[in-house]
Amino acid sequence: MTADPSVPTAGGPSEGGVALHLLGGFRLLRDTVPVVVPRGLQRVIALIGLRPGATRSQLAGLLWPDVSEERALSSLRTALWRLRQDPCCPMTVAGDTVRLGPAVRLDVDELVGTAARVRDGDDPCTARALAAGRHDLLPGWYDDWVLLDRERLRQLRLHMLERVAGQHLAAGRHGEALEAALEAMAAEPLRETPHRLVVRIHLAEGNAFEAVHAFYVYRDLLRRELRLEPSPAMSALLDDTLAPIRRATREPTGESADRPSPAGRRT
């Protein structure tokens, strides 16, 4: 594990320290300079970051699930020894637990912290909420623990964006609400909740055409991809808006109702 001298420093002294990025791919930075980490040790560091305070047995079982516990613990001891020999080591060991060092900044923590503030009713910067977790956890990695945490963080971000959109909608900040809802829609196009939010936002702004258009775009997408229909709850959002159109297609116009039928004409 060594700093890559070929990569220039990309910031001033205030940007120093150790940063571990797991969203969008593994990157370990020391004073903004990438640190070269072998793939085997990347797995160990990533798991330690995602399981703070995990015991050695827990880490070994997740990293080497197909071997005996004794052999897994031996492999973990070797990996931890290699990490601790390097001055760029980002972790600390206390008894039977291993965690990242207190000075290490983890991008996953930023996503989790932003989601917690939104959940607790705070009003974070919309741009920060949109940017947090925009990339998947460790794409291209298929360990069971990665797949589990990848889905957990994906759902966490989707619910965060939907809550941000709902908070802005309730406050009448329709532009910010729409931005958050569209971000959630981009993250999961078939998920109904962000589409429903988009319809609600357009209706709140008085844009009936935009609301109806958004509904039918989603309905067509759902039919094409899953052969499903939008939920009754989503369809009900447009009941009042579409009621006049539905009545017009069912009922004859006043002119045609007053016009006598051919059978009633006198010859």
Secondary structure as GFF3:
##gff-version 3
##sequence-region A 1 267
A	DSSP	beta_strand	2	3	.	.	.	ID=ss1
A	DSSP	three_ten_helix	13	15	.	.	.	ID=ss2
A	DSSP	beta_strand	18	21	.	.	.	ID=ss3
A	DSSP	beta_strand	27	30	.	.	.	ID=ss4
A	DSSP	beta_strand	33	36	.	.	.	ID=ss5
A	DSSP	alpha_helix	39	50	.	.	.	ID=ss6
A	DSSP	beta_strand	54	55	.	.	.	ID=ss7
A	DSSP	alpha_helix	56	63	.	.	.	ID=ss8
A	DSSP	alpha_helix	69	84	.	.	.	ID=ss9
A	DSSP	beta_strand	91	94	.	.	.	ID=ss10
A	DSSP	beta_strand	97	100	.	.	.	ID=ss11
A	DSSP	beta_strand	104	106	.	.	.	ID=ss12
A	DSSP	alpha_helix	107	119	.	.	.	ID=ss13
A	DSSP	alpha_helix	126	131	.	.	.	ID=ss14
A	DSSP	alpha_helix	144	170	.	.	.	ID=ss15
A	DSSP	alpha_helix	174	187	.	.	.	ID=ss16
A	DSSP	alpha_helix	192	204	.	.	.	ID=ss17
A	DSSP	alpha_helix	208	226	.	.	.	ID=ss18
A	DSSP	alpha_helix	232	236	.	.	.	ID=ss19
A	DSSP	alpha_helix	239	250	.	.	.	ID=ss20
A	DSSP	alpha_helix	254	258	.	.	.	ID=ss21
A	DSSP	three_ten_helix	262	264	.	.	.	ID=ss22
###
